[in-house]
Amino acid sequence: MGFYGDRVLPYIINAAMSTQAIKDERRRCLAPVAGDVLEIGFGSGLNLQFYPTAVTKVVGVDPSMTSARLARKRIEASSFPVEFIGLSAERLPLADETVETIVTTFTLCTIPDVAGALREMRRVLRPGGRLHFVEHGRSRDPGVERWQTRLNGIQRTLFGGCNLNRPIATLIEQAGFEIERLENTYMKGAPRFGGYLYRGVAR
C-alpha cells in the first residue's frame, strides 16, 4: 500500500471512525450480539467497547498491521478474549459452517473483492447464524447517488479504496444471505453522499 496506506491512513481512519454518530451506530449494531464473534474489518478495535457482556470471544480479521498495533490497548482492556487475524476477508482460514455470528461495521465499502468476501462469510456461517452489519453505501435518492458517483474516485484515493456507492443490501443478498431486518437512513452529522446507512441483520 505504500507509506500513506501503511503509515498514515490507519491513523486517519482511526480518528475519522471515532465520531459520536459512528459510536452510536456501532452500539446499535452490536447490542443484540452474543457468543463467539467473527469481526470482518477489525481495524484498530473500535468496536470492542460496544460489545455486550453476552459476547464470549471476538476473532478479528483485518490486513492492516498498523491498525493491529493501534488496537493493542483496546484488546488488553477487553473483558473477553480477542484474537487478531491479519488476513484478507476474501479468503478466511476457517472451515465451512463454523461461525455463529459475523459482524461488519463500515467495512464492506472498502474490501476489494466484496462479493468474494461475502461469499466467504456465507461459507463459514453456521445454519441459523447471523450477519450483523452497519455500512454506508449507495443512496436511494437519485440526486445524492449522482454525487456519490462523481466523488467516488476521490474517495477511493484518499481513504484506501473506500467506495461511496456500493449497493450494500443487494451485495449481501447476491452472496446468498437472506436479510431479516434492514433500516436505511442518513447518519447524523455526515454529508449525505457519505452517510447513507444500511443497518441490519442477515442470515
N, C-alpha and C positions, 0 to 999 in steps of 0.2 A: 504493500500500500504506500510505501514511501514515508518520508519524515512526517508530513502532515497527517496522513492516515494513521500512522503508528504512534506518534508522539504528541500531536496537537488535538486531533479530532476527538479522541476519547474524553479529554478534559472538557471540551466544548459541549459534547453530548451530556456528560455527567451534570454539568451546570444547567443546560437547557431543559433537561428532563426532570428537574427538581422543583419546578414551579408548583404553587399551591393547587392550581387547577389539575395538573397532572397527578399530583399526590392524591387528590380526591378521586380521580379516575382509577388509580391503582387500588385504593382502598375498596372502592365499589366492586371492582372486578374480582378481587381476591377474597372478599367476605365469605362466600359460600365454599371455599376450597378446603379440603381436608385430606389427611393421609399423606402418602408419599407423592411428590410433585416433580414433574419434569418441566423445567422452565426453559423455553427457547428464547434466546436473546437475553441472557442473564446480565450482560453488560457489567456495570460496576455494583450490582447487587441492590439497586434502588427499591426493588420490591420487598426485600427481606423484612423490613419493619412493618409491612402491612399484612403479612400472612397471619391468619388467626391461629389461636392456640391448638386448634384441631389438626394442624399440619405437623407431620412427624419427621419429614425429611424433604430437602429440595436438592435436586440434581440440576445444575445449570449448564446450558450449552451456549458457548459464545467463542468466536475465533480470536478475539482481541486479548492478548496477554497484558496490554496496558490496562484495559478495563479490569482484568483479573486482579492486578495489583491495587487498583483503586477500590476493589471490593473487599480487600483483606480485613479491614477494621469492621465492616458490616458483617462479614462472615464470623469473625471472632465474637461479635456481640450477639449473634443469633442464639436463640434458646433451643434450636433444633439443629441436627447435623446438616451441613451444606457441603455438597461435592461439586466442584467446578470441573467441567469437561471442556477443554479448549479446542473444540471441534466445530465443524460446519453442520448446520441443521439439515443439509441436503443428504447427509449420509450418517445417520445415527447409529452408534455402536451398540445397539440393543436388539434383542430377539423380538420376533413378532408377538404382539398381544401381551406385553409385559408391563405396561404402564397404565395406571388407573386414572391419573389426572395430568393434563398438559396445560400450561399457561403461556400465553404470548401477550405482551404489552408493548405496543409501539415498536414492533419488530418486523412484521410481515411487509412493511413498506420498503425494507432495505435488503432482505435476503435476495441474492442474485437470481437463483432458481427457486422462486417462491412456490411454484406449482410442485416441483420435486420435493421441497421441504415439507409441504403439507401432506403429500402422499406418504412420506416417511413417518410423519406424526400419526397418520391414519393407520399405517402398518403396525406401529408399536403400541397403539392404544388397545386396551382390552375391550371386548364386547361390553357395552354398557358404560364404558369410560367417557369422560367429558373433556372437551377443549374449552377453556375459559379464555376469552380474548377481549381486549380493548385496543383498537387500532385506528389510525387516521387513514383516510383514503378518498376515493372519488366521490364528489358531491353529486346529489341528485338535482341540484339547481344548475341548469344549463349555463347560466352566466358565471357561476363560480367554477364550474368544470372547465370552461374555456380558459379562465385564468390559471387553473391548475396545469393545463396542457402547456400554456405559454411559459410558465415558470418552472416546469419540471426539470429541464436540463440544468438550470442554475442550481436548483435544489439538490439534484444528484451530485453535482460537482462539489458543492460546499459541505454537504452533510453525508459523505461517504456512501453514496448510492441510494439515499432515501428518495422514494417516489411519492409525489403528491396525489397521483391519480389512479392508484390501483383499486379495482372493484373488490374489496375485501370479502364481502359475503359471497359473491359469485365464485371467487377463487376457492374459498372454503368448501362450497358445495361441489365444485368440479373435482375436488380431491376425494370425494366420496363421503363427506360428512353430511349429517342432517342437522340443520340449525334448529334448535329448540326455542331459543329466545334471541331476539335481535332488537336493539334500540339504535336509532340514528339521531344524532344531534350535533350541534356545533359546540365546541369546547369554549367555555367562558374565558375571555381574555385573549384568545388566539385569533389570528387573521382567518377569515372564512376559508381561504384557499388551503390553509394548512391545518384547519381544526375541525374538519367534518369527521365525526367519530362513528365507528362501528363497535358497539358494545354488546357482548352476548355470550351464549353457551351453545356448543355443538357436540354431537355425539356420532 
